[in-house]
Amino acid sequence: MKSKLKTLVLAAAAAGVFGSGLAYAQSAETYRGDDEKEVHAIARAKIGLAEAITAAERETSGKAIEGQIEAKKDGRSYFEIEVYAGGKIVEVRIDPETGRVL
């Protein structure tokens, strides 16, 4: 009885995790909302946020405290990473195509 209950609980938990992930997943082409430009920008980016953070930390010898992708109306985009370095917070912009500091 215990093993059946355990199996049932694990199955229900897995269904909840996978079901919620599927319900939340949405392609960039169908996404609509306040962050639509950013969703499209991240879908086109050649690097991810983690790589942008690494580049910003390397550039400043600091530690990232915040990061996001910014998408402009003209289609340009960049990662904007805030880094604590040298006793102050600095903003570093990273090209999402090349990973280079702008």
C-alpha positions as CSV (number, residue, x, y, z in Angstrom):
1,M,0.0,0.0,0.0
2,K,2.8,2.4,0.9
3,S,4.6,1.8,-2.4
4,K,1.4,2.5,-4.4
5,L,0.8,5.7,-2.5
6,K,4.4,6.8,-3.0
7,T,4.2,6.0,-6.7
8,L,0.9,8.0,-6.9
9,V,2.4,11.0,-5.1
10,L,5.5,11.0,-7.3
11,A,3.4,10.7,-10.5
12,A,1.2,13.6,-9.4
13,A,4.2,15.7,-8.5
14,A,5.8,15.0,-11.9
15,A,2.6,15.7,-13.7
16,G,2.3,19.0,-11.9
17,V,5.9,20.0,-12.7
18,F,5.8,19.0,-16.3
19,G,2.2,20.2,-16.8
20,S,3.0,23.7,-15.4
21,G,6.1,23.9,-17.6
22,L,4.2,23.0,-20.7
23,A,1.4,25.5,-19.8
24,Y,4.0,28.2,-19.3
25,A,6.1,27.5,-22.4
26,Q,5.4,29.7,-25.3
27,S,7.4,30.3,-28.5
28,A,8.8,33.8,-29.2
29,E,6.7,34.0,-32.3
30,T,3.4,33.7,-30.3
31,Y,4.4,35.7,-27.2
32,R,2.4,38.8,-26.6
33,G,2.8,41.1,-23.7
34,D,4.8,43.9,-22.1
35,D,8.1,42.2,-22.7
36,E,7.5,41.1,-26.3
37,K,10.5,42.9,-27.7
38,E,12.8,41.4,-25.1
39,V,11.4,37.9,-25.8
40,H,12.2,38.3,-29.5
41,A,15.6,39.7,-28.7
42,I,16.6,36.8,-26.5
43,A,15.3,34.3,-29.1
44,R,17.7,35.9,-31.7
45,A,20.7,36.3,-29.3
46,K,23.7,34.1,-30.0
47,I,24.7,34.1,-26.3
48,G,22.7,33.8,-23.1
49,L,22.4,35.9,-20.0
50,A,24.9,33.7,-18.2
51,E,27.6,34.4,-20.8
52,A,26.8,38.1,-20.8
53,I,27.3,38.2,-17.0
54,T,30.6,36.3,-17.3
55,A,31.8,38.8,-19.9
56,A,30.8,41.8,-17.8
57,E,32.4,40.4,-14.6
58,R,35.6,39.7,-16.6
59,E,35.6,43.2,-18.0
60,T,35.2,44.9,-14.6
61,S,36.8,42.3,-12.2
62,G,33.5,42.7,-10.3
63,K,30.4,40.7,-9.4
64,A,27.1,41.0,-11.2
65,I,24.1,42.0,-9.2
66,E,21.5,42.3,-12.0
67,G,21.2,41.5,-15.7
68,Q,18.6,41.7,-18.5
69,I,18.3,42.1,-22.2
70,E,17.2,45.4,-23.5
71,A,15.5,45.7,-26.9
72,K,15.1,49.0,-28.6
73,K,12.3,50.0,-31.1
74,D,14.8,50.1,-34.0
75,G,15.6,46.4,-33.5
76,R,18.9,46.8,-31.7
77,S,19.4,44.9,-28.5
78,Y,22.1,44.4,-25.8
79,F,22.5,42.8,-22.5
80,E,22.6,45.4,-19.7
81,I,24.5,44.0,-16.7
82,E,25.0,45.8,-13.4
83,V,28.2,44.9,-11.7
84,Y,29.6,45.8,-8.3
85,A,33.3,46.6,-8.9
86,G,35.8,48.9,-7.2
87,G,33.3,49.9,-4.5
88,K,30.6,51.1,-6.9
89,I,28.0,49.8,-9.2
90,V,28.7,50.0,-12.9
91,E,26.6,49.2,-16.0
92,V,28.1,47.1,-18.7
93,R,26.5,46.5,-22.1
94,I,27.2,43.3,-23.9
95,D,26.5,42.5,-27.6
96,P,24.1,39.6,-27.7
97,E,25.5,38.5,-31.1
98,T,29.3,38.5,-30.2
99,G,29.5,38.6,-26.4
100,R,31.8,41.6,-26.6
101,V,31.5,44.6,-24.4
102,L,29.9,47.6,-26.1
